[in-house]
Amino acid sequence: MKRCVLLICLAAPIAFAQGNESESGSLQAWKWANFLVLAGGLGYVIRKNAGPFFAARTHALRKDLTDSERIREDAEARVAEVDRRLAALEADIAELRAESQREAQAETERLAAHTASEIAKIQAHAEREILSAGKAARTELKRYSAKLAVELAETKIRARMTPVTQDALVRGFVRDLQ
């Protein structure tokens, strides 16, 4: 501000020298006095308001720079976190695939064991059925054989049975009863 006032004071004589010669000196002096008062008032207002204005502006710019630096650091941290998650995502996918394969293998083994168990149950049931059917067939065969033997014996006895033999059998039976 002091430099501006000094510059105006140095420029004033040059302006006086170049001024219109026809005008009177006092009018010229009043113009310069008016100019100096106006320049001084402007200088005072500028000096009074410019300092706080530029200080506030500087403070606001520094605050904006600090905020933008913090926002940039936050963004970089988020990008790093996303990159870390993406890197971990491949490992997670590989782990999920491996776990899925292990579960599929375990399920296959469980189904194979269950199938083997069911086959064993079916075979045991079939063997019991076969044994039961064999036993029933043997029983039926014995019954049929006994029936055939009785029929054969009856046929043989009837063939050998004559009225004389029949009479002797009845007499022997009656004698045993007495």
C-alpha positions in Angstrom: 0.0 0.0 0.0 2.8 2.3 0.8 4.3 1.6 -2.6 1.1 2.6 -4.3 0.9 5.9 -2.5 4.6 6.5 -3.3 4.0 5.7 -6.9 1.0 8.1 -7.1 3.1 10.8 -5.4 5.9 10.4 -8.0 3.4 10.3 -10.9 1.6 13.4 -9.8 4.4 15.9 -10.9 4.5 14.2 -14.3 0.8 14.6 -14.7 1.1 18.2 -13.7 3.7 18.8 -16.3 1.5 17.2 -19.0 -1.7 18.8 -17.9 -3.6 21.3 -19.9 -1.7 24.6 -19.8 -4.8 26.7 -20.4 -6.5 25.7 -17.2 -5.7 27.6 -14.2 -3.2 26.2 -11.7 -5.6 26.1 -8.8 -8.1 24.1 -10.7 -5.4 21.7 -11.6 -4.3 21.5 -8.0 -7.9 20.8 -6.9 -8.2 18.0 -9.4 -5.0 16.5 -8.1 -6.1 16.9 -4.5 -9.4 15.3 -5.3 -7.5 12.5 -7.1 -5.2 12.0 -4.1 -8.2 12.0 -1.6 -10.0 9.5 -3.9 -6.8 7.3 -4.3 -6.1 7.5 -0.5 -9.7 6.5 0.3 -9.6 3.7 -2.1 -6.2 2.7 -0.8 -7.6 2.8 2.8 -10.6 0.7 1.9 -8.5 -1.7 -0.1 -5.9 -2.0 2.7 -8.6 -2.4 5.3 -10.6 -5.1 3.4 -8.0 -6.7 1.2 -5.9 -8.2 4.0 -8.7 -10.0 5.7 -10.2 -11.0 2.3 -7.0 -12.4 1.0 -6.3 -14.1 4.4 -9.8 -15.7 4.4 -9.3 -16.7 0.8 -5.9 -18.2 1.6 -7.4 -20.0 4.6 -10.3 -21.3 2.5 -7.9 -22.5 -0.2 -5.7 -24.2 2.4 -8.8 -25.8 3.9 -10.0 -27.0 0.5 -6.5 -28.4 -0.2 -6.5 -30.2 3.1 -10.0 -31.5 2.5 -9.2 -32.6 -1.0 -6.0 -34.3 0.2 -8.0 -36.2 2.9 -10.7 -37.1 0.3 -7.9 -38.3 -2.1 -6.4 -40.4 0.7 -9.8 -41.9 1.6 -10.4 -42.7 -2.1 -7.0 -44.3 -2.3 -7.7 -46.3 0.8 -11.1 -47.5 -0.7 -9.3 -48.4 -4.0 -6.7 -50.4 -2.0 -9.5 -52.1 -0.1 -11.3 -53.0 -3.3 -8.1 -54.2 -4.9 -7.5 -56.3 -1.8 -11.0 -57.7 -1.9 -10.6 -58.5 -5.6 -7.3 -60.2 -5.0 -9.0 -62.2 -2.2 -12.0 -62.9 -4.4 -9.9 -65.2 -6.6 -8.8 -67.1 -3.5 -12.3 -67.2 -2.2 -13.6 -68.5 -5.5 -10.9 -71.2 -5.6 -11.7 -72.1 -2.0 -15.5 -72.3 -2.8 -14.7 -74.5 -5.8 -12.5 -76.8 -3.7 -15.1 -77.0 -1.0 -17.8 -77.8 -3.6 -15.7 -80.6 -5.0 -15.0 -81.9 -1.5 -18.8 -81.9 -0.8 -19.6 -83.5 -4.1 -17.0 -86.2 -3.4 -18.4 -86.7 0.1 -21.9 -86.9 -1.3 -20.7 -89.4 -3.9 -19.1 -91.5 -1.3 -22.2 -91.3 0.9 -24.4 -92.4 -1.9 -22.1 -95.2 -2.8 -22.1 -96.4 0.8 -25.9 -96.0 1.0 -26.2 -98.0 -2.3 -23.9 -100.7 -1.0 -25.9 -100.9 2.2 -29.2 -101.1 0.3 -27.7 -103.8 -2.0 -26.6 -105.8 1.0 -30.1 -105.5 2.5 -31.7 -106.6 -0.7 -29.3 -109.5 -1.0 -29.9 -110.6 2.6 -33.7 -110.3 2.0 -33.4 -112.3 -1.2 -31.4 -115.0 0.5 -34.0 -115.2 3.3 -36.7 -115.4 0.7 -34.8 -118.1 -1.2 -34.2 -120.1 2.0 -37.9 -119.7 3.0 -39.0 -120.8 -0.5 -36.6 -123.8 -0.4 -37.9 -124.8 3.0 -41.5 -124.5 1.9 -40.6 -126.5 -1.3 -38.9 -129.2 0.8 -41.9 -129.3 3.2 -44.3 -129.6 0.2 -42.0 -132.2 -1.4 -42.0 -134.2 1.8 -45.8 -133.9 2.1 -46.2 -135.0 -1.5 -43.7 -137.8 -1.1 -45.6 -139.0 2.0 -48.9 -138.8 0.1 -47.4 -140.8 -2.8 -45.9 -143.4 -0.4 -49.3 -143.8 1.4 -51.0 -144.1 -2.0 -48.4 -146.6 -3.1 -48.7 -148.6 0.1 -52.5 -148.5 -0.1 -52.3 -149.8 -3.7 -49.9 -152.5 -2.7 -52.0 -153.5 0.3 -55.2 -153.5 -1.8 -53.5 -155.6 -4.4 -52.4 -158.1 -1.8 -55.6 -158.0 0.2 -57.8 -161.0 -0.5 -60.9 -161.9 1.4 -59.0 -164.6 3.3 -56.2 -162.1 4.3 -58.8 -159.6 5.3 -60.6 -162.1 7.4 -57.4 -163.1 9.2 -56.5 -159.5 9.9 -60.0 -158.8 11.4 -59.7 -162.0 13.6 -56.2 -160.9 14.8 -57.5 -157.4 15.6 -60.4 -158.8 17.6 -58.1 -161.1 19.5 -55.8 -158.2 20.4 -58.8 -156.3 21.7 -59.9 -159.1 24.0 
